[in-house]
Amino acid sequence: MKKTRLLWSYQIGETEKWLNEQAKAGYQLENVNRLTRTFTFKKGEPNERRFHIDFNNPKQAKRLQEVGWHNVVEAGKWTFRQMEEPKLYPSRNELFKRLQRHTLGFGLFVAVGFSFISIILTFLLLFDSFQGEPGLPFEVLLIIPISISLLPLLIMVYALRYFKREELKLLNIETIAEEATIKKFRFGWDFDLIATKRWLDKMAIEGYEAVKFTGFSVHFKEKSADFIDYEILYTKKADAHSFQFNSEMGWQHLYSKNSVVFGMSIWSRARQLGEVQDDLLPIADRKGMLKFQTIVTSLFLILISASNGFVFYTGIKLMSMGEMLFIFPIIWVLNGMIAVGGVLVILNMWNNYRLEVTALKRKQEEQARI
Amino acid sequence: MEKLYKKYIPMTETAFYILFSLNEPRHGYGIIKEVEQLTVGRIKLGSGTIYGTLSKMQVDGLIDVFSDEERKTVYERTSIGNKILQREMLRIEELYANIQRYKEGNG
């Protein structure tokens, strides 16, 4: 018997459950074809063994065999293992990394591929309208490439959400389902994370606990304990173990953005009076993280400010040459504002960095005394 | 291996207790509880400290990370970890013996 599951490698949990059901019904897995996404089964005795799908994990193979797993199918870097009542499972770290690589790869592929198509289409249309052929005006024709590039954008947004959901499922991390009572608009909260952390602390003192982060705002509810502690982690690479570890230690996952280059995540923990405050990062490692975050964001902002400054400058030049269109000044003012704003945010960020490091040093000295 | 001995011996007290507590596979929270018990409440490890130490040890192969039935992370000491712990315990035994001798001499 053959069965096809297109997205099996992204829905690992579901696929494992499905394989368990097949085994229970007496269909034993024989082969997996990665290209056609097809699973081949052979009719046999029903069994209650559990499946586990492992990826790129040769290091743990020996230990897993010791505890009783046996390899059913090996296909490329994939290993399908089965066992009666497993106590020990391989970790999901490699799968987590794979999912992230694919998110990035897919994003790039869609973005580059479709903008390429829409550029070509635009040129074709331009060429067509210069030929003087009777037809629709250029502005109307422009809708075609624009809508063609909008479609992949929608696909991308959907796909990224899908990947994110699967990522959290893979890590067994629950998201909060609680209703928010207030929403606070905060543009660019994910830029200056130190400032955001200070703001969250202030909101907690005022009695509000963050439950959700969106593009431009943060949603709060009335706080559930005496204190709400926050941690914003910024690491050079995302790591599945730390995610699982944090959530097992009672930290609530609020938001995370992971890429192959770096990972950012926001965590909160409710604490009653008298309880010891937990931390997600040793004090000694904090300075490095803060610096890394400040530098990365600064570089990004410098890039934005510089390019907008450049457009502003050329705009002024053009204006002095007498080229005028009413929309231009608006664009220039915007460019100028973004350039200046970017620089101000950078300065503020480094000031926050300085404040945080001073606070850290004080904490470190206190700890040393104890 | 020599390189690892150099890196890990002597160990910090928290690193020692974390590795020591893994005489059986444990969750992160289990390690904290075990260390607290071993030191009669003197050492209460924070998540950050314990995770930092565990991930360093994992990179160097002293411990390995698995999951349990509920898909919680489980830490296990490897044979390399055992060797390092043995060597460190010898060092501490020497320390202890010297303290005893000193006490007897002054007693």
Interface residues (C-beta under 8 A of the other chain):
Chain A: K59 Q60 R63 P86 K87 L88 Y89 P90 S91 R92 N93 N172 D239 H241 S242 Q244 F245 N246 E248 M249 W251 V276 D278 D279 L280 L281 P282 D285
Chain B: P25 H27 G28 Y29 K44 G46 S47 G48 T49 Y51 G52 L54 S55 Q58 D64 V65 F66 S67 D68 E69 E70 R71 K72 T73 V74 E76
